[in-house]
Amino acid sequence: MRVSVIGGSTSSEHEATTAADLGRLLAQRGHTIVCGGLGGVMEAVCRGAADVGGRSIGILPTDRRADANEYVDEVIATGLGHARNALVVMNGDAVVAVDGSGGTLSELGYAAVYDRPTAGLGTHDAAHVEAVESAEAAVTYVESAADVCRDDPTGESDGADES
């Protein structure tokens, strides 16, 4: 699946390490990363994925593909500024947020609007965000939550598989 990873354009060493671990885990499990393609958490998650041969897609706010961090595999330059945040979320089957500020908060809002399963690592507190303590827990959560959404996109069971 595709997992949108959102977070700050600048990050502490701890946040960068967490994001890189997240990128490695997602890639090792065969997932493609979608992110904003710039620095901070975005660069760290792409670097982590690249370390183990994973793939990443960067959806840039600018109109210059050259603005992407060096670890992005597929660059999409939009020229949309923060309006591109909706595209980052919409192009993932699930979302993981690492820290972040106002831009991350807007992406979390889109995750709720577009009903994307969302895990949060040290990020904003919101009703639809499952707070987790580690990259491993984030990946496990979005995999299981996205499986539920794929099995039953309405979130309702028809009871056919119940005894």
BELRAWO-V314954 format. One record per backbone hydrogen bond with DSSP energy under -0.5 kcal/mol. CO is the residue of the C=O (numbers start at 1). NH is the residue of the N-H. Records with the same first field share a line. If there is no record, write none. Layout:
BEGIN
CO=NH / NH
END
This chain:
BEGIN
1=32
2=93 / 94
3=5 / 34
4=6 / 96
6=98
8=41 / 42
12=16
13=17
14=18
15=19
16=20
17=21
18=22
19=23
20=24
21=25
22=26
23=27
24=28
25=29
26=31
27=30
32=3
33=57
34=5
35=59
37=69
39=42
40=44
41=45
42=46
43=47
44=48
45=49
46=50
47=51
48=52
49=52 / 54
50=53
55=33
56=73 / 74
57=35 / 59
58=60 / 76
60=78
61=81
62=78 / 79
63=65
64=67
65=68
69=72
73=75
74=58
75=77
76=60
80=83
81=84
82=85
83=86
84=88
85=89
86=90
87=91
89=92
93=117
94=4
95=119
96=6
97=99 / 121
98=8
101=105
102=106
103=107
104=108
105=109
106=110
107=111
108=112
109=113
110=114
111=116
112=115
117=95
118=130
119=97
120=122 / 132
121=99
124=126
126=129
128=118 / 130
129=131
130=120
134=138
135=139
136=140
137=141
138=142
139=143
140=144
141=145
142=146
143=147
144=148
145=149
146=150
147=151
148=152
152=155
159=162
END
